[in-house]
Amino acid sequence: GRSGHRGQDSLAFWGDLDWPWGRGGGPESGHFDNEGMMLAYHLTGDPVLLAAAIEIADLVVYKVLNDEFAQFRYDRTSGNSTSVCAHAWVQTWEDRYLQAIEKILDETRLSKQAGERPVDADGLCPIGGWSASIFLKGTLWFISQYEQATGERHEKAREIVREYRLSYHRYGWCDEAGLPAETVHPDPSKNRYIVYDAAWHPVDALTWAALLEEDDDRRDFE
């Protein structure tokens, strides 16, 4: 139950959440690094890497299906949780990973996540930043794997990508910096960019999302 980046060993367990393997730990999805583990596994064939990745996926399933520190947010937490379970699903084809992803998708619809952010006449709201783009990329990775494996479209996941993508395009740019905004405001003229190398995350996510657009003109525009 430990994340890689900013994780900890058993001597540094923290928190009072009870897990099947004990109390505390580092169950924070925002820093899970399954994709790196899976890449290393495919490059080396080391079964320890696969086992570690699956253990993290099992932790996500436990968190999500039991609503225990589930971290349902349109940021790197739900993005990583979705990606973690998608990787485990294509390795095992076990339904519980799909069940967790389906619950994450249900809980991260824009209508549930908007909160106090004003929703405009088109149902869009101010979102942006590198962390929200990791949420998009996790969902997009799941779509690619699910549709390749089943030959069926996952309409719910596609709709989630569409509504976040359109919100991003409307509200997620900082004119002052000429870069994707990090602090997003209902009035885009007040958007701000925090200067560090994270702008590639939104560019990566929105480029991938544009590939799902079925209108040729809109896709070329994006």
C-alpha positions as CSV (number, residue, x, y, z in Angstrom):
1,G,0.0,0.0,0.0
2,R,2.8,2.4,-0.6
3,S,3.3,5.0,-3.4
4,G,6.6,5.4,-5.1
5,H,7.1,9.1,-5.3
6,R,6.7,10.6,-1.8
7,G,6.0,7.1,-0.4
8,Q,7.5,5.6,2.7
9,D,8.7,2.3,4.0
10,S,7.1,0.5,7.0
11,L,9.2,2.5,9.5
12,A,7.6,5.7,8.3
13,F,3.9,4.7,8.1
14,W,1.6,7.5,9.0
15,G,-2.1,8.1,9.4
16,D,-4.9,6.3,11.2
17,L,-6.7,4.6,8.3
18,D,-7.1,0.8,8.8
19,W,-6.2,-1.4,5.9
20,P,-6.3,-5.2,5.6
21,W,-2.5,-5.2,6.1
22,G,-2.4,-2.8,9.0
23,R,-2.9,0.8,10.1
24,G,-1.4,3.8,8.3
25,G,0.8,3.7,5.2
26,G,0.9,5.8,2.1
27,P,-2.4,5.2,0.3
28,E,-2.3,8.5,-1.7
29,S,-3.2,7.9,-5.3
30,G,-1.8,11.2,-6.5
31,H,1.7,9.7,-6.3
32,F,1.2,6.1,-7.4
33,D,3.6,5.2,-10.2
34,N,2.1,2.1,-11.7
35,E,2.8,3.2,-15.3
36,G,6.6,3.3,-14.6
37,M,6.4,-0.1,-12.9
38,M,4.5,-1.6,-15.8
39,L,6.9,-0.2,-18.3
40,A,9.8,-1.6,-16.4
41,Y,8.0,-4.9,-16.2
42,H,7.5,-5.1,-19.9
43,L,11.1,-4.1,-20.5
44,T,12.6,-6.6,-18.1
45,G,10.0,-9.3,-17.4
46,D,10.7,-9.0,-13.6
47,P,7.7,-10.5,-11.9
48,V,8.3,-8.4,-8.8
49,L,7.5,-5.3,-10.7
50,L,4.2,-6.8,-11.9
51,A,3.3,-8.0,-8.4
52,A,4.0,-4.5,-7.0
53,A,1.8,-2.9,-9.6
54,I,-1.0,-5.3,-9.0
55,E,-0.8,-4.7,-5.2
56,I,-1.2,-1.0,-5.8
57,A,-4.2,-1.6,-8.0
58,D,-5.7,-3.8,-5.3
59,L,-5.3,-0.9,-2.9
60,V,-7.1,1.4,-5.3
61,V,-9.9,-1.1,-5.7
62,Y,-10.2,-1.3,-1.9
63,K,-10.2,2.5,-1.5
64,V,-12.7,3.1,-4.2
65,L,-15.2,0.3,-3.7
66,N,-15.3,0.7,0.1
67,D,-15.3,4.6,-0.2
68,E,-12.3,4.6,2.2
69,F,-10.1,7.6,1.3
70,A,-11.4,7.1,-2.3
71,Q,-10.1,10.5,-3.5
72,F,-12.8,11.2,-6.1
73,R,-11.4,14.4,-7.7
74,Y,-10.8,15.6,-11.2
75,D,-7.0,15.7,-10.7
76,R,-4.1,13.3,-10.5
77,T,-5.7,11.3,-7.7
78,S,-8.6,9.9,-9.7
79,G,-6.4,10.0,-12.9
80,N,-3.8,7.8,-11.3
81,S,-6.4,5.5,-9.8
82,T,-8.1,5.0,-13.2
83,S,-4.8,4.4,-14.9
84,V,-3.6,2.0,-12.1
85,C,-6.8,-0.1,-12.5
86,A,-6.7,0.0,-16.3
87,H,-3.2,-1.5,-16.2
88,A,-4.3,-4.2,-13.8
89,W,-7.3,-5.0,-15.9
90,V,-5.4,-5.6,-19.1
91,Q,-3.0,-7.9,-17.2
92,T,-5.6,-9.9,-15.4
93,W,-9.0,-9.3,-17.0
94,E,-10.6,-9.3,-13.5
95,D,-13.9,-7.4,-13.3
96,R,-13.1,-5.7,-10.0
97,Y,-10.7,-3.3,-11.7
98,L,-13.4,-2.3,-14.1
99,Q,-15.9,-1.9,-11.3
100,A,-13.5,0.5,-9.6
101,I,-13.0,2.5,-12.8
102,E,-16.8,2.7,-13.4
103,K,-17.3,4.1,-9.9
104,I,-14.5,6.6,-10.4
105,L,-16.1,7.7,-13.6
106,D,-19.5,8.1,-11.9
107,E,-18.0,10.2,-9.1
108,T,-15.9,12.5,-11.3
109,R,-18.6,13.6,-13.7
110,L,-18.4,17.4,-14.1
111,S,-21.8,17.8,-12.7
112,K,-20.6,16.3,-9.4
113,Q,-17.2,17.9,-9.3
114,A,-18.2,21.5,-10.2
115,G,-19.1,22.3,-6.6
116,E,-19.0,26.0,-6.0
117,R,-17.5,26.7,-9.4
118,P,-20.1,28.5,-11.6
119,V,-21.4,26.3,-14.5
120,D,-22.1,28.3,-17.6
121,A,-25.0,28.0,-20.0
122,D,-23.2,25.2,-21.9
123,G,-22.7,23.1,-18.7
124,L,-18.9,23.9,-18.6
125,C,-17.0,25.3,-15.7
126,P,-13.5,26.8,-14.9
127,I,-11.0,23.9,-14.7
128,G,-7.4,23.6,-15.8
129,G,-3.9,23.0,-14.6
130,W,-1.5,20.1,-14.9
131,S,-3.1,17.9,-12.2
132,A,-6.5,18.0,-13.9
133,S,-4.8,17.0,-17.2
134,I,-3.5,13.9,-15.4
135,F,-7.1,13.1,-14.6
136,L,-7.9,13.4,-18.4
137,K,-4.9,11.3,-19.4
138,G,-5.9,8.5,-17.0
139,T,-9.4,8.4,-18.4
140,L,-8.1,8.5,-22.0
141,W,-5.7,5.6,-21.2
142,F,-8.6,3.6,-20.0
143,I,-10.7,4.4,-23.1
144,S,-7.9,3.3,-25.4
145,Q,-7.4,0.0,-23.5
146,Y,-11.1,-0.8,-23.0
147,E,-12.1,-0.1,-26.6
148,Q,-9.1,-2.0,-28.0
149,A,-9.9,-5.0,-25.8
150,T,-13.7,-5.1,-26.3
151,G,-14.3,-3.5,-29.7
152,E,-16.9,-1.4,-28.0
153,R,-17.1,2.3,-27.3
154,H,-17.1,3.4,-23.7
155,E,-19.6,6.2,-24.1
156,K,-19.6,7.4,-20.4
157,A,-15.8,7.8,-20.4
158,R,-15.9,9.6,-23.7
159,E,-18.5,12.0,-22.5
160,I,-16.5,12.8,-19.4
161,V,-13.5,13.5,-21.6
162,R,-15.6,15.7,-23.8
163,E,-17.0,17.9,-21.0
164,Y,-13.7,18.4,-19.3
165,R,-11.9,19.0,-22.6
166,L,-14.4,21.7,-23.6
167,S,-14.1,23.3,-20.2
168,Y,-10.4,23.2,-20.5
169,H,-10.5,25.0,-23.9
170,R,-12.9,27.7,-22.6
171,Y,-11.3,28.4,-19.3
172,G,-7.8,26.8,-19.1
173,W,-5.6,29.3,-20.9
174,C,-3.5,32.1,-19.4
175,D,-3.1,35.0,-21.9
176,E,-0.6,36.8,-19.8
177,A,1.9,33.8,-20.0
178,G,0.7,32.4,-23.3
179,L,0.6,29.0,-21.6
180,P,-2.0,26.7,-20.0
181,A,-3.2,28.3,-16.7
182,E,-2.5,26.8,-13.4
183,T,-4.8,28.9,-11.3
184,V,-8.1,29.0,-13.2
185,H,-10.8,31.7,-12.6
186,P,-14.4,32.1,-14.0
187,D,-13.1,35.2,-15.7
188,P,-10.2,33.8,-17.8
189,S,-8.5,37.2,-17.9
190,K,-7.6,36.5,-14.2
191,N,-6.0,33.1,-14.9
192,R,-2.5,32.7,-13.7
193,Y,0.4,30.4,-14.6
194,I,2.8,29.1,-12.0
195,V,6.2,29.0,-13.6
196,Y,7.5,25.5,-13.7
197,D,7.8,22.7,-16.3
198,A,4.3,21.3,-16.2
199,A,2.6,22.9,-19.3
200,W,3.3,19.7,-21.3
201,H,0.7,17.8,-19.2
202,P,-2.3,19.8,-20.6
203,V,-0.8,19.8,-24.1
204,D,-0.4,16.1,-24.0
205,A,-3.9,15.5,-22.6
206,L,-5.7,17.8,-25.0
207,T,-3.9,16.4,-28.0
208,W,-4.9,12.9,-27.1
209,A,-8.5,14.0,-26.3
210,A,-8.7,15.7,-29.7
211,L,-8.2,12.4,-31.4
212,L,-11.6,11.3,-30.0
213,E,-13.3,14.2,-31.7
214,E,-15.4,13.0,-34.6
215,D,-15.9,16.3,-36.3
216,D,-13.0,16.8,-38.6
217,D,-13.0,20.6,-38.5
218,R,-13.2,20.7,-34.7
219,R,-10.4,18.1,-34.4
220,D,-8.2,20.0,-36.8
221,F,-8.9,23.2,-34.8
222,E,-8.0,21.7,-31.5
